[in-house]
Amino acid sequence: MAWIVLVISGVLEAVWATALGRSEGFARLWPTVVFGVALLLSMVGLGYAMRTLPTGTSYAVWVGIGASLTVAFAMLTGSESASIAKGLLVVAIIGGVIGLKVLH
């Protein structure tokens, strides 16, 4: 169960990071609201997962999922340039996350 919650929390990290960027310094209401809710839920989920999973592994997986999804979403929506190199680096992050899961 902790792994499932951790993955969902990682996805929520991507949501709050994207919303933070779209909030324009907290000047736009709805992106700011999405940021706050997603941040809270993401942190609660990370804390829950850390009850049973090692802190380092939990944090690395959480950040890896969030960072990968944030970059992938930005490239897909055109708000960030896409390249083969960036795609390969995102795949490397995902590979590291899977490796941490396998070694746990």
C-alpha positions as CSV (number, residue, x, y, z in Angstrom):
1,M,0.0,0.0,0.0
2,A,2.9,2.4,0.8
3,W,4.2,2.1,-2.7
4,I,0.9,2.9,-4.3
5,V,0.5,6.0,-2.0
6,L,4.0,7.0,-2.9
7,V,3.4,6.8,-6.6
8,I,0.2,8.8,-6.3
9,S,2.1,11.4,-4.2
10,G,4.7,11.6,-6.9
11,V,2.1,12.3,-9.5
12,L,0.6,15.0,-7.2
13,E,4.1,16.5,-7.0
14,A,4.0,17.0,-10.7
15,V,0.5,18.6,-10.4
16,W,1.6,21.1,-7.8
17,A,4.9,21.9,-9.6
18,T,3.0,22.6,-12.8
19,A,0.3,24.6,-11.0
20,L,3.0,26.6,-9.2
21,G,4.4,27.6,-12.6
22,R,1.0,28.6,-13.9
23,S,0.1,30.6,-10.8
24,E,2.3,33.4,-11.9
25,G,3.7,34.0,-8.4
26,F,0.4,33.1,-6.7
27,A,-1.3,35.9,-8.7
28,R,-3.8,33.6,-10.4
29,L,-6.5,32.1,-8.1
30,W,-7.2,28.6,-9.5
31,P,-3.7,27.5,-10.2
32,T,-2.8,28.7,-6.7
33,V,-5.7,26.6,-5.2
34,V,-4.6,23.6,-7.2
35,F,-1.1,24.1,-6.1
36,G,-2.1,24.2,-2.4
37,V,-4.4,21.2,-2.5
38,A,-1.9,19.1,-4.5
39,L,1.0,20.1,-2.3
40,L,-0.9,19.2,0.9
41,L,-2.0,15.8,-0.5
42,S,1.4,15.0,-1.9
43,M,3.2,15.7,1.4
44,V,0.6,13.7,3.4
45,G,1.1,10.8,1.0
46,L,4.9,11.1,1.2
47,G,4.7,11.1,5.0
48,Y,2.4,8.1,5.0
49,A,4.8,6.1,2.7
50,M,7.8,7.0,4.9
51,R,6.2,5.2,7.8
52,T,7.2,1.9,6.2
53,L,9.6,2.7,3.4
54,P,13.1,4.1,3.9
55,T,13.3,7.9,3.8
56,G,16.0,8.1,1.1
57,T,14.2,5.7,-1.2
58,S,10.8,7.3,-0.6
59,Y,12.1,10.8,-1.3
60,A,14.1,9.8,-4.4
61,V,11.1,7.9,-5.9
62,W,8.7,10.8,-5.0
63,V,11.1,13.4,-6.6
64,G,11.8,11.2,-9.6
65,I,8.2,10.6,-10.4
66,G,7.3,14.3,-9.9
67,A,10.3,15.6,-11.9
68,S,9.8,13.1,-14.8
69,L,6.1,13.9,-15.1
70,T,6.6,17.6,-14.8
71,V,9.2,17.7,-17.6
72,A,7.2,15.3,-19.8
73,F,4.0,17.3,-19.4
74,A,5.8,20.6,-20.2
75,M,7.4,19.1,-23.3
76,L,4.0,17.6,-24.4
77,T,2.2,20.9,-24.0
78,G,4.9,22.9,-25.7
79,S,5.7,25.1,-22.7
80,E,9.2,23.6,-22.7
81,S,11.2,22.5,-25.7
82,A,11.5,18.8,-26.4
83,S,14.5,17.0,-27.6
84,I,15.8,13.4,-27.8
85,A,18.4,14.2,-25.2
86,K,15.7,15.4,-22.7
87,G,13.6,12.4,-23.4
88,L,16.5,10.1,-22.7
89,L,17.3,11.9,-19.5
90,V,13.7,11.5,-18.3
91,V,13.9,7.8,-19.2
92,A,17.1,7.6,-17.1
93,I,15.3,9.2,-14.1
94,I,12.4,6.7,-14.5
95,G,15.0,3.9,-14.7
96,G,16.5,5.0,-11.4
97,V,13.1,5.1,-9.8
98,I,12.4,1.6,-11.0
99,G,15.8,0.5,-9.8
100,L,15.2,1.8,-6.3
101,K,11.9,-0.1,-6.2
102,V,13.5,-3.3,-7.4
103,L,16.3,-3.1,-4.8
104,H,14.0,-2.3,-1.9
